[in-house]
């Protein structure tokens, strides 16, 4: 078995064991709201980002005087999770540290991802438990890519509450000192590929509770961001999808020291403690 499917009367969700990645979210009419993951464009659907979000400077960090190497967005998306619990409408996936992860990340942990369907919504919960004897440092986030089958200018993004979003620009995958503003004072902004000419828009300490993708002015789906301090928006110019990415943490800055516990946006979890956060995707076209 490589994947499982959850289902209720309104929606179904398929999750792959590799990376515990959501690969399909369909309504009762068969419409799939997730990007299909074409490898010639971008071969992912909704990768899970752990224990880092984004890119480390030089793909390295230092902890207690030792230098470790870890690739962009961490290793969870490439690991096969076990299924800890499954019912018709809910599943819990589990990843624990092993010899391979400890070469990149010298911490003992339990990382659970819980998917739960309720009516026309899917809630994704991340649970991190520190099973080590010392403090654990981590970031965690989602990278769901939503399919946009119509021309890109047929879509807009509703923002609640309305306002101006200040985002940070990337420089070779790292956060630069440059910022720009996205005007959503009307409650929404139009999608335009030119927004993404310098890669993702990274909003740190973000004010949004919800972002809603609208198709021809009609609400298509919403993402609840209220439990996440940071959010990324991304697409590849010309690609028929938009990623709305809820994050706890983000890429290194261009002047980062490389010391893990001093990393901007990093979370600290004490021995024996748990961290939990969740976001919900709600479909509106049912």
N, C-alpha and C positions, 0 to 999 in steps of 0.2 A: 504493500500500500504506500503510495506516494502523496496522496492528498485525501481530504475528507470534505464532505458537503453538509452544511447545516441548512435547515429549511423550515419555514412556517408558511402560512397561507399567502403572505404578501411578498416575501423575498427569499432568496437562497444565497448562501455564501460558500465559496469553495476556498479552502486554505491548504496550501502545500506544506508538507512536513519540513522540507528544506527551507530554513529561514522562518518557519511558521508564517509564510507570506500569503496574504489575501490575494488571490489571483482572479476572482470573479465575484461580482455582486449583481444579481439579476432580479428584476421584478417579475411578477406573475405573468407578464406578457412576453418574457424572454429577453428584454433589453438588458444588456450588460453595461454597467456604469463604470467598470474598471477598464483601464487601458489594456489592450490585448498582449502587450509585451513583445512586439515584433523586434527581433534582434538586429535588423538592419536600421532601426530607428533608435530604440532603447529597449533592451531585453528584460526589463523588470516590470512589475505590476504595482507592488506596494511593499518594498523592502522595509524591514525593521532595523533601526539604527541603534546599536549597542555594542560595546560600552562607550563609544564616542559618537558624536554627530559631526559630520563634516570631515575636514582634512586637518591632520596634524602638521605642523611646520616640519618639513623634511621627513614626514611620515614617522616621526619619532617623538618620544617624551621621556622624561627622567623621573623616576620614583625611588626615593631613598638611595640616591647616588648611582642607580643602575639605569642604563639607557635601554629602552624597549622600542621595537619597531611594530607599527600597526597601520594597516591601510585605511583608506577613506571609509568612514561610517562604521568602522569596527568589523567584528567577525560574525556576529549573530546571524546576519543574512545569508551566510554561507554554511552554517551548521545545521545538521538535521536534529530537530526537536523530537522529544517523545510526547505522546499523548497521555496526559495525566487524568483527564476526565473528558467524557463525551456524552452528549444527549442529542436529541433532535435539533435543539436550538442553541446549544452552548458547547464549547470545547475549551479545554485548558491545555496549552503546550508548555513543556518544561525544557530548559537548557541549564546544565550545570557545568562548572569548570572541569577541565580535564588537562592532560599533559600538554596538548596542543595549545589551548587557550592560555595556560600559565606561561608559555614562552613569550606571549605578546602582552599578557595582562596578569600580573602576579597576585591575583586575588581569588579567594574562594567565594562562590556566589550561587544563588538559585535565581534564575530569570524565567518568569512565567508570563505568557501572553494569553489572555482570555478573550474569546470572541463570543458575543451573546446577541442573538436576534430578539427583537421585541417589536411587534407590529411591522412598520416599514423602516425600522432603524437597526443598525449594527453598532454595538458598542465594543470598542477595543480597549482592553485594560492591560497596562504594563505593571508587573509586580517584581521588584528587585529585593532580594533578601541577602544580607551580608552574613555569610556563614564563616567568615574569617575571624581571626582574633584581634585584628586591628581595623582601622577605618578603611572604608572602600570609597573610591572616587570614580564617578561615572557620569555619563550623559545618556539620554535615551530619547527616541523619537520615532515618528512614523514618516513614510514617504509615499502615501497613496497617490497614484496617478489616475485621474478620472478622464474617461474617454469623451472626446468632443468631436462627434462625427460630422457636424455641420461646419461650414467655413468659420475660421477663428473669430471673425468679427461679428458672428451671430451670438457671441457669448459675452457676458459681463459677470462681475463678481460683486455681490451684495456684501456690505460690511456693517456689522452691528456691534457697538454703536458707530454711527457715522463719524467721520473725522479725517484728518490727514495722517497717513501712515509714513513714518520716516524709516527708510530702509538703508542698510549698509551694503556697499558694493564690494564685490569680490575682486581680488587680484591674485591670479594663479591659484585659485581655490581657497585662498586665505582672506580674512576680513581686512579690508583696507580702512584708512581713516576717512574715506569719502562716503558721503551720505547723499540720498536723494529723497524726494517726497512724492507720494502717490496721493492724489486728491480724491478722497472718497467722502467729501463733506455732503454730497448729495445722497449718500447711502450706498453708492456703488461706484465701480470704475469699469471702463470698457477694456476688454482684452486686446492687446496689440503685441505682436511678436517683437516690436522694437524695445519693449520693456525688458526683454530678456537677452539683449545683445551682449551683456556682460555677465551672463549666467544668472544664478538665482537671485531673488530679492530676499534679503535676510532682515527680518524685523525682530530686534531684540527688545525685551521688556515690552512686548506687544500689548496693545489695549483691546484687541478684538475678543468678543465673546463667541461670535459666529461669523463664518464666511459662507456665502451661498452662491453656487454657480447657477446662472440664469441662461436659458437657451431661448433666443428670440423674445426676451423680456419675461419669460415664464420661469418660476423657480424650478430647478431641476433636482438639486440636492444641496444639503447643508452639512457643514462640518463644525461641530462644537469644539471651540478652542479654549474654553474658559479655564481649563485646568493646566494650561501650558503657557509658560512665560514668553516663549519665542515661537516664531513661525517662519517657514520658508515657502516661497512661491517660485515654481520653476516649470519651464518647458524648454524643449529644444526648438529653436526657430523653424517653423514649417511643420512641426509635429502636431498631430491631432489629439493632444491631451494637455491637462494642467495638473500639476502636483500642488496640493495644499498640505503642508507638512507641519504637524504639531511637534514641537521640540521642547525638551529640557536640555539646553546646551546648544553649541554651534561650533563652527570651525575655529581653529586658532586665528589669532590676529597676526598681521605681518611682523609685528615686533614681539611676539610671544616668547617667554623665557624658556618654554619647553618643560618646566617643572609641573607635573600633573596637578598637584594640589593647589597650584596658583593659576591654573588654566581658567580663563574667563568663561563663566557660565557653567563650570563643573559643579556637580553635586557631591556632598560628603555624607556617607551613611555609616553610622557607628556599628560596631560588632553586635550581631544578634538582632539588629533592627531591620524593619521593612520599609519600603517605599512603594507607593501605589499611585497611579494616575491613569486617566482614561479620556478618550474622545469618542464621539458618536457621529456616525454618518447617517443622515436621515434622507430618504428618498421622497420627493414631493410629487412625482408625476403619476402616482398610482391612482 
